[in-house]
């Protein structure tokens, strides 16, 4: 019987170490690239802000010389691109532009170019707000938000506008309501709702609210003689004496 021994060779370990070293180098390269991208994004955002200020200066200079050229689109439908995202818009007669979320998805074959003025999906934003908040808007336009009654008024006071309401549940089901005309009155008119012909699958829950003023817990414009509907239902809406359906509750 002969017994032999030798040192065990481990070629796979060597290869593994080399592979890990290469992967580590790649990970570092990716991390560096991500940091560079963040730096570039920050510079772009700062540059965008600077460009917007320069555009405002140019517009003001031209206006002083009797030349009026509006470089900021009046609405989402007048943008030169069709990419969903946040954009500055300035409706006719408005001095300061504001940010809105423009949606170019073709929902229910109705086309794109929608200005999202209300979005709720997880309850992260409290919608039981006062009159001033509903007038000016609140939340983040990239998430849950209310754009603002005054903005809705200036956007819809001239021209033709339509409204699309999309309802979705957590199981993936959806329904919609489309109105072929949509307008919001001035604050002096209590931001009165005016809607046109309905079509869709969600049911016409807004027809009983048509022509009504907007109400909040501190601005009671409903038609009830005994109850502040906004306060009673913990929300805000174009209430009459009650409601058929309303979205802006706590």
Number of C-alpha atoms within 10 A of each C-alpha: 3 3 4 5 5 5 5 6 8 8 8 9 10 11 11 11 11 12 12 12 12 12 12 12 12 12 12 12 12 12 12 12 12 12 12 12 12 12 12 12 12 12 12 12 12 12 12 12 12 12 12 15 12 12 15 17 12 14 18 15 13 13 13 10 9 9 11 12 11 13 13 18 17 18 19 27 16 12 16 8 10 15 13 15 13 16 18 18 24 23 22 15 9 13 8 10 15 13 13 23 23 25 20 18 15 11 13 11 7 10 11 17 21 21 22 20 18 19 18 15 13 8 10 11 17 14 22 19 20 16 18 15 17 21 19 14 20 19 17 15 20 12 15 20 21 23 26 17 25 18 19 21 20 18 22 18 16 11 8 10 15 15 17 20 13 14 14 11 9 7 6 6 8 12 14 17 18 23 18 14 16 19 23 24 21 17 14 8 12 18 22 22 21 17 20 16 12 18 14 15 13 14 13 17 14 18 14 15 24 16 17 20 25 28 26 26 19 14 16 20 22 22 15 13 7 7 14 22 25 27 17 10 18 16 21 27 24 26 27 20 15 19 15 12 13 16 12 19 16 13
